[in-house]
Structures are given as structure tokens and as C-alpha cells.
Amino acid sequence: MVEINHATKVVVLTGAGISAESGIKTFRAADGLWENHAIEDVATPHAWKKNPELVWNFYQGRRNQLTEVEPNPAHKSLVTLEEFLGDNFLLVTQNVDDLHSRAGSNNLIHMHGELRILRCEQCHETFDMMQQEHLTADYVACPNCANQRLRPHIVWFHEMPFQLPEIYAAVEECDIFMTVGTSGHVYPAAGLIDVAKQAGALCVGVNLDEPMNYGMHDEFHQGKAGELLPNLVDEWVS
Ligand code: OAD
């Protein structure tokens, strides 16, 4: 049974399932996101080197999709939870869409990067680039140096997720660790629940299907996040 007050420390880990009801395909659904592409062809540093055009066009498609989707009630309910908990709340998302921040979440870590952002591999600057001229098939040049080809600011396979020290520190300290819409296939994200559990946190899950790490959850709510999460959060903060 979850009981929270303003001093309860909560970390929420979200995955593709929370954005499914906004119209963004999940990764491991039968009709999955990869649109006829093997992961190795579009989501590795090697692919970017070998076939930058394919990788660029794939991510430009996904960046364009951001202009057509909106946050759903599940994203919004996490804003309500953050408003209640303030700095005791941390949202860690594996999603590269911008629906959490557009819903209003602030204490937010994008551990797998962000579609909105392009990065220069020469000067290492990042740029939030979502104007129409940045969303075409043409490469975008770095505004800061001579590099003619910025890359997506996405953590590809074989690359290290962002801000892991901050994430681990918060998970080790939290009272409640919650997973929402994630299948538990991809590490290190899928192992955060082990860290939370070992540190004594209550582990709560909301997911359409049982995730790989189902057995680590103390409380599990099976169904759509957009339907279940707003009610759960309302119960917690009332
Ligand atoms: P997955 O596609 O692996 O899992 C999505 C989960 O969401 C599944 O368990 C679904 O059952 C569940 N789901 C679907 N619709 C839902 C809904 N409406 N409400 C609640 N749950 C729902 O996505 P992730 O676990 O996020 O990494 O995948 C993790 C990482 O794998 C991604 O960040 C990506 C990918 O490779 C990188 O790109 C580095």
C-alpha cells in the first residue's frame, strides 16, 4: 500500500508505453517502431558512420512526428505528482520524445537522449533544433564550428546513457520507485529496480503487460498508463 507525504522521495522510470496513447509506437510491439529497420541499421554509432543518410532520415521522421503528438493523461499525472513532492520527485525517462517536458515535468532526466536536440561530434555542443528548416532531409550544419553534419542527441546501442551518477544517487535514496510503460529489456534502466529494492524502496509498476522484471515489483497495476496512472496519483496526493 502506497502512502506518501510531501517528504516522500519518489523516482519514476518511464518507457515507451507511457507515450503509446499519444500515438508514438513502442519499441517491442509486433508492429514496432523500427519500421522495417534492424536496430543495428539505425541506432548504433557504426550505422551513423556507415550509412548516415539512412540514420538521419530515420530520426528526422521521428523528430517530425513530435510535431503531431500531444502529452496524454499519464504524462500530466506525473506533473501533479511532482507538484506535490517538489524536489523529492525525480522523473527518469528512457523516451526520446518531449512529451514529459511539454506536459510540464521539470525534475526530468532523459537518460537515452532527446529527439529535439542535435549534437556536434566535433565541438560537442548541443542544440535544441525543431524549427521547420531543421526537420528536412538535409543535414544540419553546426552553428558553432565547421562540422556540416550534426548527429541526433540519442544514446545509441554501445553508448553510455546520460546522467547515470545522478540517477543512481536518487534511486539509492528513494522511498518509492515506480516503473511505467517499460518492458524491462534494456539495461542499465531495467536494473534500476534492483538498486531501489536493495535500498529498501517500495517498488510499484504500471504496465500493459508483465515486464521482464515483473517479480521485483511489490505492487503492480496492469493496464494502460493513461487510464491507471491519473487515478493512482490522485489517490496518493489526496
Ligand atoms: P518497450 O517497447 O520495450 O516496452 C514498452 C512497454 O510498454 C511494454 O511492456 C508494453 O506492454 C507497455 N505498454 C504499451 N502500451 C502501454 C500503455 N498504454 N500503458 C502502459 N504500458 C504500455 O519500450 P522501453 O521499455 O521503453 O532505447 O524500451 C527501452 C529502450 O529500448 C528504449 O529506450 C530504446 C529501446 O531500445 C534506446 O533507444 C537506447
Residues whose N, C-alpha, C, O or C-beta is under 5 A from the ligand:
A	BS01	OAD	G15 A16 G17 A20 E21 T26 F27 R28 A29 Q94 N95 H112 V155 G181 T182 S183 G184 V186 V206 N207 L208 D209 G223 K224 A225 G226
